[in-house]
Amino acid sequence: LQCWAWGKPRPLLECSRAGEPFPAGELRPATRAHAGTYVCSATNRLGTAVRSVTVSVSRECRGGLGTGGC
C-alpha cells in the first residue's frame, strides 16, 4: 500500500491495520493474511485527514515479486 499526504505545515503520516502500526510503501507479496481494513491519517496543527481502504486477496503470489510466479 502507498499512502501520502502534503500540506503546510507538512503532515505526520501514520498507517495502521487492526490498530497496529503498518509500514506503508514496502513492497512484499500479498497473502490472505494481509486482507483487512487499513487506515492512514495525516495530521498537522491545522487538523487531521483520515482515509481507509479494505483489501481482499483472492490469490496468493507463491513465487515472490518479480519472479514470474505471480
VMD Tcl script that builds the backbone (N, CA, C; Angstrom):
set m [mol new atoms 210]
animate dup $m
set s [atomselect $m all]
$s set {name element resname resid chain x y z} {
  {N N LEU 1 A 0.829 -1.186 0.000}
  {CA C LEU 1 A 0.000 0.000 0.000}
  {C C LEU 1 A 0.866 1.239 0.000}
  {N N GLN 2 A 0.374 2.244 -0.650}
  {CA C GLN 2 A 1.053 3.529 -0.601}
  {C C GLN 2 A 0.115 4.545 0.025}
  {N N CYS 3 A 0.671 5.373 0.841}
  {CA C CYS 3 A -0.102 6.413 1.497}
  {C C CYS 3 A 0.749 7.674 1.497}
  {N N TRP 4 A 0.182 8.774 1.042}
  {CA C TRP 4 A 0.932 10.020 1.048}
  {C C TRP 4 A -0.015 11.177 1.313}
  {N N ALA 5 A 0.562 12.261 1.768}
  {CA C ALA 5 A -0.199 13.487 2.018}
  {C C ALA 5 A 0.749 14.665 1.910}
  {N N TRP 6 A 0.217 15.802 1.562}
  {CA C TRP 6 A 1.028 17.010 1.521}
  {C C TRP 6 A 0.225 18.142 2.138}
  {N N GLY 7 A 0.932 19.120 2.636}
  {CA C GLY 7 A 0.289 20.270 3.249}
  {C C GLY 7 A 1.328 21.177 3.867}
  {N N LYS 8 A 0.859 22.304 4.353}
  {CA C LYS 8 A 1.713 23.261 5.058}
  {C C LYS 8 A 1.031 23.588 6.361}
  {N N PRO 9 A 1.601 23.275 7.458}
  {CA C PRO 9 A 2.874 22.560 7.635}
  {C C PRO 9 A 2.761 21.095 7.204}
  {N N ARG 10 A 3.919 20.519 6.894}
  {CA C ARG 10 A 3.982 19.132 6.428}
  {C C ARG 10 A 3.315 18.207 7.453}
  {N N PRO 11 A 2.404 17.338 7.002}
  {CA C PRO 11 A 1.710 16.453 7.943}
  {C C PRO 11 A 2.533 15.233 8.354}
  {N N LEU 12 A 2.222 14.727 9.524}
  {CA C LEU 12 A 2.768 13.464 10.015}
  {C C LEU 12 A 1.846 12.368 9.513}
  {N N LEU 13 A 2.402 11.347 8.880}
  {CA C LEU 13 A 1.629 10.259 8.303}
  {C C LEU 13 A 1.713 9.030 9.192}
  {N N GLU 14 A 0.569 8.425 9.483}
  {CA C GLU 14 A 0.526 7.196 10.272}
  {C C GLU 14 A -0.465 6.240 9.621}
  {N N CYS 15 A -0.056 4.978 9.471}
  {CA C CYS 15 A -0.917 3.959 8.890}
  {C C CYS 15 A -1.020 2.787 9.858}
  {N N SER 16 A -2.188 2.142 9.853}
  {CA C SER 16 A -2.381 1.011 10.761}
  {C C SER 16 A -3.338 -0.001 10.157}
  {N N ARG 17 A -3.289 -1.183 10.715}
  {CA C ARG 17 A -4.223 -2.260 10.372}
  {C C ARG 17 A -4.588 -2.941 11.673}
  {N N ALA 18 A -5.857 -3.048 11.956}
  {CA C ALA 18 A -6.348 -3.672 13.188}
  {C C ALA 18 A -5.728 -3.012 14.418}
  {N N GLY 19 A -5.515 -1.688 14.345}
  {CA C GLY 19 A -4.979 -0.960 15.481}
  {C C GLY 19 A -3.476 -1.050 15.667}
  {N N GLU 20 A -2.806 -1.798 14.805}
  {CA C GLU 20 A -1.349 -1.942 14.890}
  {C C GLU 20 A -0.690 -1.128 13.782}
  {N N PRO 21 A 0.442 -0.458 14.068}
  {CA C PRO 21 A 1.144 0.314 13.029}
  {C C PRO 21 A 1.484 -0.560 11.827}
  {N N PHE 22 A 1.377 0.028 10.647}
  {CA C PHE 22 A 1.655 -0.688 9.412}
  {C C PHE 22 A 2.575 0.159 8.545}
  {N N PRO 23 A 3.725 -0.389 8.119}
  {CA C PRO 23 A 4.664 0.376 7.288}
  {C C PRO 23 A 4.195 0.444 5.837}
  {N N ALA 24 A 3.485 1.478 5.468}
  {CA C ALA 24 A 3.000 1.635 4.097}
  {C C ALA 24 A 4.164 1.897 3.160}
  {N N GLY 25 A 4.048 1.406 1.937}
  {CA C GLY 25 A 5.064 1.667 0.924}
  {C C GLY 25 A 6.093 0.570 0.758}
  {N N GLU 26 A 6.089 -0.435 1.624}
  {CA C GLU 26 A 7.038 -1.542 1.480}
  {C C GLU 26 A 6.450 -2.578 0.525}
  {N N LEU 27 A 7.201 -2.923 -0.519}
  {CA C LEU 27 A 6.745 -3.943 -1.450}
  {C C LEU 27 A 6.960 -5.326 -0.855}
  {N N ARG 28 A 5.914 -6.127 -0.906}
  {CA C ARG 28 A 6.025 -7.512 -0.458}
  {C C ARG 28 A 4.868 -8.301 -1.058}
  {N N PRO 29 A 5.047 -9.597 -1.245}
  {CA C PRO 29 A 3.958 -10.406 -1.790}
  {C C PRO 29 A 2.742 -10.367 -0.860}
  {N N ALA 30 A 1.566 -10.329 -1.464}
  {CA C ALA 30 A 0.336 -10.316 -0.669}
  {C C ALA 30 A -0.115 -11.743 -0.376}
  {N N THR 31 A -0.519 -11.972 0.835}
  {CA C THR 31 A -1.112 -13.248 1.225}
  {C C THR 31 A -2.505 -12.967 1.780}
  {N N ARG 32 A -3.263 -14.003 1.985}
  {CA C ARG 32 A -4.607 -13.815 2.535}
  {C C ARG 32 A -4.563 -13.185 3.927}
  {N N ALA 33 A -3.449 -13.357 4.620}
  {CA C ALA 33 A -3.291 -12.754 5.954}
  {C C ALA 33 A -3.233 -11.227 5.880}
  {N N HIS 34 A -2.947 -10.677 4.699}
  {CA C HIS 34 A -2.894 -9.224 4.536}
  {C C HIS 34 A -4.269 -8.604 4.301}
  {N N ALA 35 A -5.292 -9.423 4.128}
  {CA C ALA 35 A -6.640 -8.900 3.912}
  {C C ALA 35 A -7.111 -8.161 5.152}
  {N N GLY 36 A -7.875 -7.103 4.946}
  {CA C GLY 36 A -8.413 -6.353 6.073}
  {C C GLY 36 A -8.539 -4.882 5.737}
  {N N THR 37 A -8.855 -4.097 6.734}
  {CA C THR 37 A -9.020 -2.667 6.553}
  {C C THR 37 A -7.788 -1.935 7.049}
  {N N TYR 38 A -7.244 -1.093 6.216}
  {CA C TYR 38 A -6.060 -0.294 6.525}
  {C C TYR 38 A -6.495 1.160 6.650}
  {N N VAL 39 A -5.941 1.850 7.640}
  {CA C VAL 39 A -6.295 3.241 7.895}
  {C C VAL 39 A -5.024 4.084 7.879}
  {N N CYS 40 A -5.054 5.178 7.130}
  {CA C CYS 40 A -3.932 6.125 7.121}
  {C C CYS 40 A -4.452 7.491 7.537}
  {N N SER 41 A -3.700 8.153 8.393}
  {CA C SER 41 A -4.078 9.504 8.821}
  {C C SER 41 A -2.907 10.445 8.626}
  {N N ALA 42 A -3.236 11.661 8.241}
  {CA C ALA 42 A -2.246 12.729 8.051}
  {C C ALA 42 A -2.643 13.854 8.999}
  {N N THR 43 A -1.709 14.236 9.878}
  {CA C THR 43 A -2.026 15.232 10.901}
  {C C THR 43 A -0.990 16.348 10.907}
  {N N ASN 44 A -1.491 17.585 10.960}
  {CA C ASN 44 A -0.633 18.725 11.250}
  {C C ASN 44 A -1.412 19.638 12.199}
  {N N ARG 45 A -0.873 20.783 12.531}
  {CA C ARG 45 A -1.519 21.635 13.536}
  {C C ARG 45 A -2.867 22.185 13.082}
  {N N LEU 46 A -3.169 22.049 11.791}
  {CA C LEU 46 A -4.439 22.543 11.264}
  {C C LEU 46 A -5.546 21.489 11.260}
  {N N GLY 47 A -5.157 20.223 11.508}
  {CA C GLY 47 A -6.179 19.181 11.549}
  {C C GLY 47 A -5.670 17.824 11.118}
  {N N THR 48 A -6.628 16.931 10.913}
  {CA C THR 48 A -6.321 15.547 10.551}
  {C C THR 48 A -7.225 15.097 9.414}
  {N N ALA 49 A -6.648 14.394 8.453}
  {CA C ALA 49 A -7.397 13.747 7.376}
  {C C ALA 49 A -7.192 12.249 7.517}
  {N N VAL 50 A -8.269 11.486 7.420}
  {CA C VAL 50 A -8.198 10.034 7.592}
  {C C VAL 50 A -8.846 9.355 6.392}
  {N N ARG 51 A -8.196 8.334 5.885}
  {CA C ARG 51 A -8.743 7.527 4.803}
  {C C ARG 51 A -8.544 6.057 5.151}
  {N N SER 52 A -9.499 5.248 4.729}
  {CA C SER 52 A -9.357 3.808 4.943}
  {C C SER 52 A -9.623 3.077 3.633}
  {N N VAL 53 A -9.037 1.906 3.523}
  {CA C VAL 53 A -9.223 1.055 2.352}
  {C C VAL 53 A -9.322 -0.389 2.838}
  {N N THR 54 A -10.235 -1.139 2.233}
  {CA C THR 54 A -10.376 -2.552 2.574}
  {C C THR 54 A -9.734 -3.377 1.468}
  {N N VAL 55 A -8.821 -4.261 1.861}
  {CA C VAL 55 A -8.071 -5.086 0.922}
  {C C VAL 55 A -8.550 -6.525 1.033}
  {N N SER 56 A -8.817 -7.135 -0.110}
  {CA C SER 56 A -9.108 -8.570 -0.131}
  {C C SER 56 A -8.095 -9.229 -1.060}
  {N N VAL 57 A -7.673 -10.416 -0.718}
  {CA C VAL 57 A -6.675 -11.144 -1.508}
  {C C VAL 57 A -7.345 -12.416 -2.012}
  {N N SER 58 A -7.542 -12.485 -3.314}
  {CA C SER 58 A -8.233 -13.645 -3.880}
  {C C SER 58 A -7.257 -14.744 -4.316}
  {N N ARG 59 A -5.994 -14.359 -4.533}
  {CA C ARG 59 A -4.989 -15.333 -4.960}
  {C C ARG 59 A -3.640 -14.927 -4.404}
  {N N GLU 60 A -2.938 -15.869 -3.795}
  {CA C GLU 60 A -1.619 -15.568 -3.236}
  {C C GLU 60 A -0.536 -15.722 -4.290}
  {N N CYS 61 A 0.484 -14.908 -4.168}
  {CA C CYS 61 A 1.648 -14.964 -5.041}
  {C C CYS 61 A 2.637 -15.946 -4.416}
  {N N ARG 62 A 2.893 -17.034 -5.059}
  {CA C ARG 62 A 3.752 -18.065 -4.478}
  {C C ARG 62 A 5.227 -17.911 -4.866}
  {N N GLY 63 A 5.507 -17.270 -6.001}
  {CA C GLY 63 A 6.882 -17.214 -6.494}
  {C C GLY 63 A 7.656 -15.995 -6.031}
  {N N GLY 64 A 7.005 -15.041 -5.404}
  {CA C GLY 64 A 7.686 -13.821 -4.996}
  {C C GLY 64 A 7.604 -12.762 -6.070}
  {N N LEU 65 A 7.862 -11.538 -5.668}
  {CA C LEU 65 A 7.787 -10.417 -6.604}
  {C C LEU 65 A 8.866 -10.506 -7.661}
  {N N GLY 66 A 8.480 -10.272 -8.900}
  {CA C GLY 66 A 9.461 -10.217 -9.978}
  {C C GLY 66 A 9.999 -11.558 -10.436}
  {N N THR 67 A 9.446 -12.674 -9.959}
  {CA C THR 67 A 9.965 -13.979 -10.341}
  {C C THR 67 A 9.117 -14.651 -11.403}
  {N N GLY 68 A 8.022 -14.036 -11.799}
  {CA C GLY 68 A 7.134 -14.649 -12.762}
  {C C GLY 68 A 6.179 -15.646 -12.119}
  {N N GLY 69 A 6.253 -15.785 -10.804}
  {CA C GLY 69 A 5.383 -16.715 -10.087}
  {C C GLY 69 A 4.054 -16.116 -9.712}
  {N N CYS 70 A 3.793 -14.889 -10.113}
  {CA C CYS 70 A 2.523 -14.244 -9.764}
  {C C CYS 70 A 1.656 -14.103 -10.990}
}
mol reanalyze $m
mol bondsrecalc $m
mol representation Tube
mol addrep $m
